Amino acid sequence: MHELALLQELCALATAAATEQGAKRIHRIELRVGELGGVDPDALRQAFAVVSATAPWQETQLQLEVVPTRCFCPHCEQTFSPPDVIHACPTCGSISRQVLEGRELELVALEVS
Amino acid sequence: MCGQCGCDAPAAVAAAPPQRLELHQGLLSRNDRQAAHNREHFQRHGLRTLNLLSAPGSGKTALLEQLARQWPRPPIGVIVGDLATDNDAQRLQAAGARAVQIRTGDLCHLDAALVDQAFAQLNCRGMDLLVIENVGNLVCPAAFDLGEQRRVAVLSVTEGEDKPLKYPALFKSADAVVINKCDLAEATGFDRRSAIANLQAIAPQAELFELSARTGEGIDALIRWLDAHPA
């Protein structure tokens, strides 16, 4: 539901950055979305499909990279990718409290001209 | 001449090749900046601040009514977000809280700018606890920092033991989880052991409080926890 609000934010950031460079067109937006970012990538793509039906986004491609969760186990001193929402260390089974990656909501780059 | 076929059309200006702009900017950076400003503002006023989150009907407002009556240094302040109506603010004021209602319209979460606007309407003299009661929703509010010190998620026994497994992002971001409506646990067949096991698996960082906002039973432990963490 808040994907549309996020997308408005994304378009505002992208427009500001492109304008600052004197660019007239945004060809591509690269976005990284963490699994734990609270965002549904499909909902975000759908919201973008609605936005990109109108100018000035008609030629803009949205490239969305989903960042998998990475945790750290302090007992085993290792990082691991949890298989599901429970962040249990695959070696010792303890539940990790340290999420290293997976919370990203990052506008990485634009391609403009 | 156009340069391609020799016709009279003016020569096309070659389009500049696309250029890559590295930004590495947080999508919520505007909200995060406003949240940092709010946090500083709350601290300057000596306020402990909570962001209270749950599904609709988990008893957030009832919990705050109890808190308003039992907090050792009243009054407490509440900023309450709902899609429509100011019923909650009226209930909280009747319980002795200073309450400001935010009607979010279609917006499914509070953001830091809305909280800032509401805070400007709140008289916080002599107040040391401010609670932001978020819109009842277990998905969207999790992504938005409001400038709070702590997040408290509420889960009621009528909602089922597996709620933390279904909405992990919110529970993982909570500093404390309240299991509410414990007076109804038996009648609803609530499996307490399984609920606590799920919470510990999803949110091992969170303090856990079991209480009934309606009867007030168990709220003393939550008050002690809030009291032990100064602004």
Interface residues (C-beta under 8 A of the other chain):
Chain A: M1 H2 A5 L6 E9 L10 A12 L13 A17 A18 Q21 A23 H27 R28 L31 L36 G37 G38 V39 V85 I86 A88 I95 R97 V99 L105 E106 L107 V108 A109 L110 E111 V112 S113
Chain B: A15 A16 P17 P18 Q19 R20 L21 E22 L23 H24 Q25 G26 L27 L28 S29 R30 N31 L107 C108 H109 D111 N137 V139 C140 A142 A143 F144 L165 P168 A169 L170 K172 Q200 A201 I202 P204 Q205
